[in-house]
């Protein structure tokens, strides 16, 4: 009789061992699935969340150079009507200059109103000189101190605009050291968001918009894609386009309406690089990981508890202690 009892206990223990091995195998599979889920989150979520910020649309950036008051009086209301943000490149030595004349420049209060609405204030140096022949002290003054002047006035300055498009390696080094996130020149080419060159952001090109008709404007915009940004630069807005950098007010209004009606994604240039510094995907990324890991832990715990309860109800009492001891170990 004792021998039969031992045989029953042996068979029960064999079944328990088999169940434990099956359970261990399931736990291993659950761990593998958890790892794969976390790996997917690491690789996919950042891209998806960044895509939510920069949607796959034709992208355009708008710049207004030199700080002319007509940019505030004329361009600003039109931009607000269209819901567009733009960058205003300011020559710090000319802020508030020639007020009451045809060549009037914006003052500090007008610039602060632009920034309060969401416009970007960029540095366009102190005196707008050709930069390639400047001394080290002059470069520091034009690049670093111009930013300091704007910062002390209360502006958040992250973009630099080269006068006349002049730049070289030395100038770029000063711009990097001054913590600008990007810089714009005057060459008519797109900026590629997937450019692998880390210095490409300091050589961003731009089309100068002056007396082009609407068809020519559309042709420029045909270069815009979800990965290639068209940057448009304006200077002086007037009903009398007497100089090569002037644009008629009516033409400007038509161009902005064309952008709006054709669903171009008008964004600030510096926003492309803000994503690199403060990734928008961090909060949902960590929440998803925590939820995923928590789900696996809770599921595994419930499975173990269920197996233990089943063992207590189906195994001989003399074997339960050994079974539970195996589980607890």
Secondary structure, DSSP 8 states (H G I E B T S, - for coil): -HHHHHHHHHHHHHHHHHHHHHHHHHHHHHHHHHHHHHHHHHHHHHHHHHHHHS-SS-EEEEEEETTBHHIIIIIHHHHHHHT---EEEE-GGGTTTTTTSTT-B--HHHHHHHHHHT-EEEE--SS----TT--HHHHIIIIIIHHHHHHHTT----EEE-GGG---HHHHHHHHHTT-SEEE-S----EETT---TTGGGSB--EE-SS--HHHHHHHHTT--SSEEEEEEE-EEESS--STTEEEHHHHHHHHHHHHHTT-EE--TTHHHHHHHS-TTHHHHHHHHHHHHHHHHHHHHHHHHHHHHHHHHHS-HHHHHHHHHHHH-
